[in-house]
Amino acid sequence: MTDPSALLHAFRTIRARSVALIEGLSAEDCAAQSMPDASPAKWHLAHTTWFFETFVLETHAPEFRPFHPAYRVLFNSYYNQVGDKHPRPRRGLLTRPGLEDVLLYRQHVDAAVWALLTAEPLPAPVLELLTLGLHHEQQHQELLVTDLTHLLFFNPLAPPWPAAPSLPATLPPMAWLPLASGVSEVGHTGTGFCYDNELPRHRTYIAPGQIASRLVRNAEYQAFVESGGYHDQAYWLAEGWDWLQLHQRTHPLYWQRTGSQWQEFTSSGWAALNPVQATLHVSYYEADAYARWAGARLATEAEWEVAVLTHGCAPSGALYEVYDTAWQWTQSSYGPYPGYQPSAGAVGEYNGKFMVNQYVLRGGSAATPPGHSRPSYRNFFPAGTCWQFSGIRLARQG
């Protein structure tokens, strides 16, 4: 995004949305951390501010003064080239600064960025950093939603959360759509924003096959659970079976059974399992096991991307729930594309150094900010991750 006026509007809108997400929550809600892989809402609000302060203002705003020098360490995430970091599993121990101070920190940095944007014209590299910072903030908006959902799931009061996302309405029956077999090009194209892991665009081979028009529903996954799927090693990868035993998992993370009735934890607290809603919060292991049980498989990320470009998204296209319901696990390990080059400097740590022991998810979810995703977007998580809004789109050969 190189248009300063458009960037000003996006900056104001996206920064305001982050704060709006915590409406109705207490300071205590925003300070707690439910597990090492999650972060407090307060930390997300501060870290996204730290990004602009560290990568934009420190270098390109000579008059800028930091809100608090200690924040440079407290709110660094994984940028080793920037310096020391507060340990991730201990973010929930940061009772200071309080939420009020974090919001003041945001205002301080916002004012400085606004002044920078409305002063003399900025060079393209600075505009690109600001654009990256906004996309980074949208990623953390989604993480804020998923991390808070996980936190409230463990609260016996099952508190509702008004700002949590809602899911799309009921969809038509599933259809099998043909994959465009042959040599195709994948990867980002055009002049819009993308992350470095979406490049370079390259050719890949797609074998003959089919992909499902929609995601797996709760009723379909419930049949897998009730048929003993979580107790039959035949459907599980060896590591997935070990994961099941370690976590004593017999159903998806946010499900529970009371007598003969299934319930699911939602933004409104516990509710009866909706049979026609997409199955959410499943790990790669669970997605892969279900696909085997159903006589199908997970798509590769290239198949998924080519299918979206070929068939299009509903309502005008044939693929449903591409960006608005759940990220879709693929069978593709997260690695570099042929010829991949990470961005220069500390921002080059954004994607490339995570290209090991993770799987790619494609699409978007109910928690993804509107307009944030695109066909070439590559999300990635370890195989055991299930607190994200992750679901299952099947594929099959032939």
Buried (B, 14 or more C-beta within 10 A) or exposed (E): BEEBEEBBEBBEEBBEBBEEBBEEBEBEBBBBBBEEBBBBBBBBBBBBBBBBBBBBBBEBBEEBEBBEEEBBEBBBBEBEEBEEBBEBEEBBEBEEBBBEBBBBBBBBBBEBBBEBBEEEEBEEEBBBBBBBBBBBBBBBBBBBBBBBBBBBBEEEEBBEBEBBBEBEEEBEEBEBBEBBEEEBEBBBBEEEBBBBBBBEBBEBEBEEBBBBBBBBBBBBBBBBBEEEBBEBEEBBBEEBBEBBEEEEBEBBBBBEEEEEEBBBBBBEBBEEBBEEBBBBBBBBBBBBBBBBBBEBBBBBBBBBBBBBBBBEBBEEBBBBBBBBBBBBBBBBBBEBBEEBEBBEEBBBBBBBEBBEEBBBBBBBBBBBBEEBBBBBBBBBBBBBBBBBBBBBBBBBEE
